[in-house]
Amino acid sequence: MLPEYTVRYSNRAKHVRLSISAQKGLEVVLPFHSSADCIPVLLQSKRGWIEKHLVVSPSKIKPCLPE
């Protein structure tokens, strides 16, 4: 089963990129001219990396307190 993800096309990207953030979760960035057909294969091949980085350690979370 594939994890939930969002797709973003970028004019500046030259290669497919995966990024994970607390706000957006897993994001797949594709060059503007590429097709989203490659995403399922990419996510399967990077499954270990995705699972490792989706687990957030509590010590890495910094509270956002207003100043």
C-alpha positions in Angstrom: 0.0 0.0 0.0 1.3 3.4 -1.0 1.5 6.2 1.6 -0.6 9.4 1.1 1.3 12.0 -0.8 0.8 15.3 -2.8 2.3 16.0 -6.2 3.8 19.4 -7.1 5.1 20.3 -10.5 8.1 22.6 -10.7 9.6 24.6 -13.5 13.0 24.6 -11.8 13.2 20.9 -10.9 15.4 18.8 -13.2 14.7 15.5 -11.4 12.0 13.9 -9.4 12.4 14.7 -5.7 10.7 13.4 -2.5 10.4 15.6 0.5 8.8 15.1 3.9 7.6 17.9 6.2 5.3 18.2 9.2 3.1 20.6 7.3 2.8 18.9 3.9 3.6 15.3 4.7 5.1 13.4 1.8 5.5 15.5 -1.3 6.6 14.4 -4.7 8.1 17.2 -6.8 8.2 16.5 -10.5 9.8 18.5 -13.3 7.1 20.4 -15.2 7.4 18.3 -18.4 7.2 14.9 -16.7 4.4 12.5 -16.2 3.0 11.3 -12.8 2.9 7.8 -14.2 6.3 7.1 -12.6 5.2 7.9 -9.0 3.9 4.5 -7.9 7.1 2.8 -9.0 9.3 5.5 -7.4 7.4 5.2 -4.1 7.8 1.5 -4.0 11.5 1.7 -4.7 12.0 4.4 -2.0 9.6 2.7 0.5 12.3 2.1 3.1 13.5 5.7 3.0 9.9 7.0 3.3 9.0 4.8 6.2 12.2 5.7 8.0 11.7 9.4 7.6 8.0 9.5 8.2 8.6 8.4 11.8 9.2 11.6 13.7 11.3 11.4 16.9 9.8 13.6 19.7 13.3 15.0 20.4 13.4 16.4 16.8 10.2 18.4 17.2 10.6 22.0 18.3 7.6 23.7 19.8 6.5 26.8 17.9 5.9 29.4 20.7 4.9 32.9 19.9 7.5 35.5 20.9 
